[in-house]
Each structure stands twice: as C-alpha cells, then as structure tokens.
Amino acid sequence: MFITIKKGKAKDGGFIIRDNVHITRRELMVLMLMANGISNEKIATKLRVKLQTVRNYLQNIAKKLRAENQTHAVALCMRYGMLEMPMDDFGVEAASLYKWCLHCERTYLRGEFRIFKGETFVVNHVKYDTSFEACPYEDCNGSVLVDAFDWNYFREHYPDYPEIPERGVVYGYV
C-alpha cells in the first residue's frame, strides 16, 4: 500500500478544514511517511529534523483532525481527500506510483526522496538556507521537481519498457 499527498489550496499546499484549521503540507508529509510504514526515526533523518519534531507533527495533525490516534488521522485524511492511495485493489494504476530520474535513469517510488541541502545566502542581514527534494539514490543529485518524470509518461515514449518497473533498475533513453 502506497499513500501519497494531494495538493491542497492553502499557500503551502496544505489544507484548510473546519473552523479555519490549517493542516500544513509538512504535517501531511510526516503523516504520509508514517502511513507508508516508515519509522519516526527514519522520518526524522529523511526530513533532517529531530525525532521530537516528528512526534510533534503527528500529535498536531491528530489534534487538529480530532483523531483518536495516528491511524484514525490517516483514515480521516484519506476520507477528506488530503491523502490518497492511487491504485485500485488490483494494482492497475501501480505504474503511476513510480518516477524515472533523468540524471541516473533509475526508477523509484513517488513518495521517496532525499532532502538535498542547497546554498545559503543572505538578504538584508537575514540568512536563508535552500534545500530541495532530490532523487533518493545517494549517488544522484537529480531534483524531484525538475528531473523526475512519471513512469507512465516515460513509457509513452518507450513502450517496450515494462508496465511496472523494478525499483533501482537503470532504464536508459535513446
């Protein structure tokens, strides 16, 4: 089961629910990773935050949703359309769960990524650190936003490749 985040209408991509409560994109990301079976420790490492920060995100979203526990929070987010499982019971849409990286030519699951630390710059005496979501393979610095293509889109141009790719296999383009 692979659960993904839908884009909300709040400025950060999150959702505004009843009583003008804001569910942030970051809270949804932590909940989505947890729902996909990733431990709190690994979420903290992946997002480069402290373990307590991950716990706080999970507690905050459960509180905002008035959920009884984290599992209930996931169910509510799916019911309200904040999270989705983009394949049916038979896995027909499983190919849509994969991305293909232009840089390393490997496939990975849509929710996988690394946070890649970019440059630090100063504007009006304020320091800004930039970062972006990168291909999950350590030896690749491809950006998820710029260099990744949905597997279905890639297959339109290369129909001989398998409908469901193997994660990590190099699928070159000609």
ZAKOL-784384 format. One record per residue (C-alpha): residue in three letters; x, y, z. Coordinates in steps of 0.001 Angstrom, whole numbers, padded with zeros to 6 digits, always signed. Layout:
% ZAKOL-784384
ALAXYZ
...
//
This chain:
% ZAKOL-784384
MET+000000+000000+000000
PHE+001444+003374-001002
ILE-000239+006511+000217
THR+000537+009907-001332
ILE-000326+013525-000548
LYS-002793+015503-002623
LYS-002151+019211-003149
GLY-004366+021436-001046
LYS-005480+025012-001620
ALA-003536+026539+001275
LYS-000490+028596+000281
ASP+001900+025855+001441
GLY-000017+023109-000392
GLY-001760+022024+002794
PHE-005462+022158+003595
ILE-007800+024481+005469
ILE-010504+022485+007242
ARG-013453+023343+009510
ASP-013063+026276+011895
ASN-010255+027642+009666
VAL-007807+024999+010944
HIS-004693+024717+008752
ILE-003218+021253+008111
THR+000260+022036+006781
ARG+001940+020261+003895
ARG+004784+019272+006240
GLU+002363+017681+008728
LEU+000770+015737+005873
MET+004203+014642+004629
VAL+005113+013248+008060
LEU+001729+011501+008348
MET+002066+010085+004815
LEU+005534+008707+005520
MET+004293+007162+008779
ALA+001273+005667+006968
ASN+003653+004057+004459
GLY+005431+002212+007271
ILE+008451+004460+007769
SER+009539+004726+011415
ASN+009588+008064+013226
GLU+013387+007821+013463
LYS+013762+007363+009702
ILE+011288+010198+009032
ALA+013373+012484+011252
THR+016536+011509+009381
LYS+014907+011891+005967
LEU+013478+015333+006776
ARG+016559+016409+008753
VAL+014609+017249+011887
LYS+014695+015971+015462
LEU+012677+012914+016462
GLN+010604+015066+018823
THR+009693+017341+015890
VAL+008272+014347+014014
ARG+006275+013360+017108
ASN+005012+016937+017435
TYR+003844+016968+013797
LEU+001944+013712+014321
GLN+000370+014942+017568
ASN-000576+018288+015996
ILE-002311+016786+012980
ALA-004191+014263+015151
LYS-005311+017097+017425
LYS-006369+019330+014511
LEU-008398+016478+012991
ARG-009808+015476+016398
ALA-008486+011985+015692
GLU-008253+009346+018407
ASN-004824+008150+017218
GLN-002461+008297+014235
THR-004258+005530+012343
HIS-007521+007428+012734
ALA-005754+010590+011486
VAL-004656+008739+008324
ALA-008210+007473+007762
LEU-009647+010979+008195
CYS-007077+012498+005827
MET-007970+009894+003210
ARG-011699+010493+003715
TYR-011248+014272+003362
GLY-009073+013875+000259
MET-005777+015061+001749
LEU-004101+011668+001293
GLU-004811+009108-001405
MET-003878+005613-002472
PRO-003512+005992-006257
MET-004097+002379-007258
ASP-007158+000192-007139
ASP-007452-003191-005407
PHE-005891-004952-008394
GLY-002874-002636-008722
VAL-003968-001380-012144
GLU-002511+002065-011533
ALA+000664+000794-009856
ALA+002848+002269-012631
SER+001721+005761-011613
LEU+003491+005237-008282
TYR+006886+005335-009975
LYS+009107+008179-011090
TRP+012037+007996-013503
CYS+015088+010184-012824
LEU+016642+011923-015821
HIS+020059+012088-014132
CYS+020651+008498-013025
GLU+017986+006869-015269
ARG+016650+004784-012363
THR+013116+004427-011078
TYR+011846+004984-007555
LEU+008553+005232-005731
ARG+006805+008591-005967
GLY+006942+009300-002215
GLU+010661+008555-001931
PHE+013138+011411-001919
ARG+016059+012904-000042
ILE+016279+016469+001179
PHE+019294+017927-000596
LYS+020829+020951+001098
GLY+021438+023755-001344
GLU+023181+027069-000992
THR+022979+029504+001905
PHE+022554+033171+001089
VAL+021953+036428+002982
VAL+019409+039109+002057
ASN+019075+042228+004231
HIS+021083+040562+007020
VAL+018746+037533+007040
LYS+020310+034133+006385
TYR+018372+031712+004123
ASP+019175+028032+003665
THR+017850+026476+000482
SER+017027+022826+000046
PHE+015090+020700-002423
GLU+013679+017229-002786
ALA+016193+015059-004627
CYS+016280+011609-006190
PRO+016511+009046-003338
TYR+019746+007481-004619
GLU+022764+008827-002735
ASP+024945+008995-005864
CYS+022411+011177-007740
ASN+021512+014850-007259
GLY+018544+014936-009620
SER+015726+017192-008414
VAL+012310+015567-007905
LEU+010593+018691-009247
VAL+012727+019201-012357
ASP+014392+015925-013277
ALA+011763+013290-012471
PHE+009120+012035-014871
ASP+006107+009867-014123
TRP+006753+006334-015298
ASN+003577+006345-017430
TYR+004786+009474-019258
PHE+008191+007888-019827
ARG+006563+004695-021186
GLU+004582+006711-023746
HIS+007935+007354-025425
TYR+009435+003925-024659
PRO+006550+001425-024775
ASP+008918-001571-024794
TYR+009831-000942-021161
PRO+007782-002876-018569
GLU+004442-001553-017370
ILE+005612-001818-013750
PRO+009338-001010-013425
GLU+011753-002589-010984
ARG+012916-000095-008402
GLY+016542+000916-008899
VAL+016950-000612-012369
VAL+018551+001695-014944
TYR+016197+002341-017858
GLY+018208+004368-020367
TYR+016742+006569-023050
VAL+017923+006799-026637
//
